[in-house]
C-alpha cells in the first residue's frame, strides 16, 4: 500500500509541475488534474473493495444453512426403505461445494478462484508508466 501511495504522490507532483510549466496554455490544469484525481479515486475504491468482507455472521449463517438443509434432507429420507446413496452423497457434495465456492470468492487470492489475470494487467500498466 505504501508503494502505491508513493507512486500516487510522484504522479501528482509531476502532474502539478507539468501544468505549471504550461503557462502558454491557460486552463491546462483543468483538463489534466480531474482525470488524474479520478484515477486515484478508482484505485482507492478497488483497494477498499478487495479488503472489505461481510461480517462473520454471514459465514456462520451460510454454514448453518448447509447443516440445516442436510439435517432436513436426512430427516425426510429417514423413513425410506431403500437408501439411494448417490442422491445423498450428491446433495452433500453440491452443498459443500457451493459453500466452499462462495467463501472462496470472498477471498480471491486464496483457493481455486484467482485474480491472477487481473494482477498481470495491473503489473503491465504499472510497468508501462515507468
C-alpha positions as CSV (number, residue, x, y, z in Angstrom):
1,X,0.0,0.0,0.0
2,X,2.9,2.4,0.8
3,X,4.3,1.8,-2.7
4,X,1.0,2.7,-4.2
5,X,0.9,5.9,-2.2
6,X,4.4,6.8,-3.2
7,X,3.5,6.3,-6.8
8,X,0.4,8.4,-6.5
9,X,2.4,11.2,-4.8
10,X,5.0,11.0,-7.6
11,X,2.3,11.1,-10.4
12,X,0.6,14.0,-8.6
13,X,3.8,16.1,-8.2
14,X,4.7,15.5,-11.8
15,X,1.2,16.5,-13.0
16,X,1.3,19.7,-11.0
17,X,4.8,20.5,-12.2
18,X,3.8,19.9,-15.8
19,X,0.6,22.1,-15.6
20,X,2.6,24.9,-14.0
21,X,5.2,24.7,-16.8
22,X,2.4,25.0,-19.4
23,X,2.0,28.8,-19.0
24,X,1.2,29.3,-22.6
25,X,-1.9,27.1,-22.2
26,X,-4.2,28.6,-19.6
27,X,-6.6,26.1,-18.1
28,X,-4.4,23.1,-18.8
29,X,-4.7,22.1,-15.2
30,X,-8.5,22.0,-15.6
31,X,-8.1,19.4,-18.3
32,X,-5.4,17.3,-16.7
33,X,-5.9,17.3,-12.9
34,X,-9.5,15.9,-12.7
35,X,-8.8,12.7,-14.7
36,X,-5.7,12.1,-12.5
37,X,-7.8,12.6,-9.4
38,X,-10.4,10.2,-10.8
39,X,-7.6,7.6,-11.4
40,X,-6.6,7.9,-7.8
41,X,-10.2,7.5,-6.6
42,X,-10.7,4.4,-8.7
43,X,-7.5,2.9,-7.3
44,X,-8.6,3.6,-3.8
45,X,-12.1,2.1,-4.5
46,X,-10.5,-1.1,-5.9
47,X,-8.2,-1.5,-2.9
48,X,-11.1,-0.9,-0.4
49,X,-13.3,-3.3,-2.3
50,X,-10.8,-6.2,-2.1
51,X,-10.3,-5.6,1.7
52,X,-13.9,-5.4,2.8
53,X,-15.6,-8.6,3.7
54,X,-19.1,-9.4,5.0
55,X,-19.4,-9.9,8.8
56,X,-18.6,-13.4,10.2
57,X,-22.3,-13.9,11.0
58,X,-22.9,-14.2,7.2
59,X,-20.3,-17.0,7.0
60,X,-21.8,-18.6,10.1
61,X,-25.3,-18.4,8.7
62,X,-24.1,-20.0,5.4
63,X,-22.6,-22.9,7.2
64,X,-25.7,-23.2,9.4
65,X,-27.9,-23.2,6.3
66,X,-25.8,-26.1,4.8
67,X,-26.1,-28.1,8.0
68,X,-29.8,-27.4,8.4
69,X,-30.5,-28.5,4.8
70,X,-28.5,-31.6,5.3
71,X,-30.4,-32.4,8.5
72,X,-33.8,-31.8,6.9
73,X,-32.9,-33.9,3.9
74,X,-31.7,-36.7,6.2
75,X,-34.9,-36.4,8.3
76,X,-37.1,-36.6,5.2
77,X,-35.3,-39.7,3.9
78,X,-35.0,-41.5,7.3
79,X,-38.3,-43.4,6.8
80,X,-37.4,-44.7,3.4
81,X,-36.8,-48.4,3.0
82,X,-34.2,-48.2,0.2
83,X,-31.3,-45.9,0.6
84,X,-30.3,-44.1,-2.6
85,X,-26.7,-43.2,-1.6
86,X,-25.9,-41.5,-4.9
87,X,-28.5,-38.8,-4.3
88,X,-27.4,-38.3,-0.7
89,X,-23.7,-38.1,-1.5
90,X,-24.5,-35.9,-4.5
91,X,-26.6,-33.5,-2.3
92,X,-23.9,-33.3,0.4
93,X,-21.3,-32.7,-2.2
94,X,-23.2,-30.0,-4.0
95,X,-24.0,-28.1,-0.8
96,X,-20.4,-28.4,0.4
97,X,-19.0,-27.2,-2.9
98,X,-21.4,-24.3,-3.0
99,X,-20.4,-23.2,0.4
100,X,-16.7,-23.5,-0.5
101,X,-17.0,-21.6,-3.7
102,X,-19.0,-18.7,-2.0
103,X,-16.3,-18.5,0.7
104,X,-13.5,-18.8,-1.9
105,X,-14.9,-15.9,-4.0
106,X,-14.8,-13.8,-0.9
107,X,-11.0,-14.2,-0.6
108,X,-9.9,-14.1,-4.3
109,X,-6.1,-14.5,-3.7
110,X,-6.5,-17.9,-1.9
111,X,-8.1,-21.1,-3.0
112,X,-9.4,-22.0,-6.5
113,X,-10.8,-18.7,-7.6
114,X,-7.9,-16.4,-8.5
115,X,-7.4,-12.9,-9.9
116,X,-4.0,-13.6,-11.4
117,X,-5.0,-12.3,-14.8
118,X,-6.2,-9.0,-13.4
119,X,-3.0,-8.8,-11.4
120,X,-0.9,-9.3,-14.5
121,X,-2.8,-6.5,-16.3
122,X,-2.2,-4.1,-13.4
123,X,1.5,-5.0,-13.4
124,X,1.8,-4.4,-17.1
125,X,0.1,-1.0,-16.7
126,X,2.4,-0.1,-13.9
127,X,5.5,-1.2,-15.9
128,X,4.3,1.0,-18.8
129,X,4.2,4.0,-16.5
130,X,7.9,3.8,-15.6
